[in-house]
Amino acid sequence: MILSNKQFLRLWLNQIFLQVGFNLCNYTVLLLLADRTHSPFIQAQFFISLILPAFVFGLFAGSIVDLVPRKPLLLVADILLSVLFFLYIFAGNSLFIFMLIAFLTASCARFFIPAQAATIPLIVERDKLNVANALFIFTLMGSVILGYIIASPIVELFGGLGTKGELAPFILSSIFVLIGFVLLLGFKEVKISKPNTPAGTIFKKTFYLFWQTVREIKINRNVSLPISLLIFVELNVGILSIIFLEYVRRYLYLPLTSVSIVLMVPLVLGLVGGVAMLPKIQKGLGYRRSIYWAVLGIGFLFLILGFLPVLGRWDFGVPLIRFFSVVAAFVTGVLAVIIAVQSRTILQTNSDIHMQGRIFSFLDIMIALVTPLPVLFIGFTADKVSIPGTFVFIGIMIISMLVLGERILFRRETVGT
């Protein structure tokens, strides 16, 4: 049993409290912006503020993760995040303050996320990596969903939007991270030899290590492909984050606070189902085909979400839209697990253990490089043109790119079986 591994259990529990606090804050802010502006484009700007730190810190964050002890790094990140989450209560109605705090919290994330991912192979046996990654991916995605699920009820419990109830999620998030900090205090530092670096300043060493990582990614398809797939998952999470709230309000005819029950709960159940079904899916299809069909499935789900509002023309249309939206949310959870868990395992088992902090940091950089313009474009299109049309466009793009790139990206020798 993976949970009998006390080292892993402490690291995982720390991740749970940290990620729940992180996403509870982020989605509370998105809820406030959606309520006050009804603009997916403004929500997209907030999302971009969470991505930009990768450009600022990405070049050296991974190198620092590989050079310094992991436990102190994670503990410092916990303390900083707890303070920053609490500072949200002083933001008032200032979009600039919200974005500034988001930028600072995301800056901390540039260090703790690669550190956590690179530590897993050091404390978990190779044959249990898929299970460990499934739990971490479930937490990563589940915490995003849980942010939606508990943000609205917490706000409502303490008075609702426009009252001091808006501050409660930020205070709770700060407390969650402190709990994670206490749990991590008992984590035993795992010693690993530092990568070889040239003599000189820390800047020279970090840039040397960064470019060493870039060369490895360039020549190793078993590293570059899973990075591309993980970027794909993050891009879709970002897109759904900025347009789903308005989709629920306009086409499901439900209040924003109901999104947690109608869509997020089924998505959580889908994540659980995906984790449970993954061993059988992997055995039956292997890495290559299961990932391929999962990506294709996500493309078709976007098409379905785009065409569903057409049903609203009939009296029975709205209940059908709600039903199919719930089903789509569940299936999305299953498919996301299939892609993300297997991609992380491929990445960890096909990269140098001394390089994994840098590789996961590079992943952060690429997410920051690839996602801002598409997310802003999607937010602008959804705001000014059509949300259903935007979903259809994304679905067609995913399916077209997958079909065109199948021979190159999903060759059998690329991802094993």
Secondary structure, DSSP 8 states (H G I E B T S, - for coil): -GGG-HHHHHHHHHHHHHHHHHHHHHHHHHHHHHHHH--HHHHHHHHHHHHTHHHHHHHHHHHHHHHS-HHHHHHHHHHHHHHHHHHGGG-TT-HHHHHHHHHHHHHHHHHHHHHHHHHHHHHS-GGGHHHHHHHHHHHHHHHHHHHHHHHHHHHHHTT-TTSGGGGHHHHHHHHHHHHHHHHHTT------------SS-HHHHHHHHHHHHHHHHHH-HHHHHHHHHHHHHHHHHHHHHHHHHHHHHHHS---GGGHIIIIIHHHHHHHHHHHHHHHHHHHHHHHHHHHHHHHHHHHHHHHHHHHGGGGGGSTTHHHHHHHHHHHHHHHHHHHHHHHHHHHHHHHHHTS-GGGHHHHHHHHHHHHHHHSHHHHHHHHHHHHHT-HHHHHHHHHHHHHHHHHHHHHHHS-HHHH--
